[in-house]
Amino acid sequence: MTNELHIKEQSFLAMLAAKKLKTSKVAMVIGQTIHLHNTSKEDFLKNERWVKHELAHIEQYKKYGLLKFLTLYTWYCIKYGYHLNPFEVEAREKEKA
């Protein structure tokens, strides 16, 4: 995995996540890319808490690797639900740092 962060606006994957989560705006991470739906890169970067949250997910990807992270993330969503997924709990904690 490279150290280069990418931000993709109008992401199809983020649009699917927004529908699943029943929300209008979404940022989601896959590897080193933050995928955005219904928000601009500029507006996303102005929101410090949101940026910290997504950067936490990038660090999780670095720690576990792509396949292991995606497998664990999916399993935790099934087991605990999205809100109590340990990766989401950790990312919300990083928002406050």
ROROKE-656278 format. One line per 2 residues: their letters; for each residue z, x, y of C-alpha. Coordinates in pm, whole numbers, plus 50000, padded with zeros to 5 digits. Layout:
N
A = Z:X:Y; ...;
end
This chain:
97
MT = 50000:50000:50000; 49912:50138:50342;
NE = 50146:50137:50639; 49901:49946:50854;
LH = 50006:49595:50952; 49737:49330:50996;
IK = 49758:48985:51152; 49500:48727:51047;
EQ = 49461:48421:51268; 49330:48090:51134;
SF = 49409:48191:50778; 49303:47953:50503;
LA = 49604:48060:50294; 49843:47988:50581;
ML = 49678:47649:50630; 49749:47568:50263;
AA = 50110:47682:50307; 50147:47462:50617;
KK = 50029:47160:50419; 50268:47239:50133;
LK = 50560:47290:50372; 50457:46988:50582;
TS = 50469:47184:50905; 50220:47242:51183;
KV = 50257:47619:51234; 50291:47883:50965;
AM = 50313:48258:50939; 50313:48399:50588;
VI = 50285:48747:50448; 50074:48882:50167;
GQ = 50116:49255:50130; 50071:49411:50474;
TI = 49900:49110:50633; 50066:48832:50830;
HL = 49855:48518:50793; 49879:48264:51076;
HN = 49793:47897:51093; 49785:47691:51412;
TS = 49929:47972:51624; 49768:48267:51795;
KE = 49854:48630:51737; 49969:48645:52100;
DF = 50209:48348:52063; 50337:48475:51730;
LK = 50417:48819:51874; 50608:48660:52165;
NE = 50851:48501:51918; 51090:48785:51828;
RW = 51278:48595:51558; 50957:48486:51387;
VK = 50820:48842:51395; 51145:48980:51250;
HE = 51132:48719:50972; 50778:48811:50869;
LA = 50848:49186:50896; 51135:49131:50653;
HI = 50884:48993:50403; 50662:49299:50454;
EQ = 50960:49519:50368; 51022:49308:50057;
YK = 50661:49363:49949; 50707:49738:50000;
KY = 51026:49735:49792; 50894:49530:49499;
GL = 50518:49575:49511; 50263:49298:49538;
LK = 50271:49150:49187; 50646:49178:49135;
FL = 50722:49028:49476; 50483:48736:49428;
TL = 50621:48671:49078; 50982:48682:49194;
YT = 50910:48478:49507; 50743:48206:49300;
WY = 51021:48208:49042; 51291:48187:49311;
CI = 51112:47893:49476; 51107:47713:49141;
KY = 51469:47800:49062; 51634:47763:49406;
GY = 51379:47584:49623; 51207:47732:49927;
HL = 51505:47724:50164; 51747:47888:49920;
NP = 51495:48141:49787; 51684:48474:49820;
FE = 51381:48633:49990; 51382:48359:50255;
VE = 51760:48382:50298; 51728:48758:50356;
AR = 51439:48711:50603; 51640:48454:50801;
EK = 51928:48701:50819; 51691:48968:50956;
EK = 51590:48728:51235; 51937:48772:51384;
A = 51935:49153:51380;
end
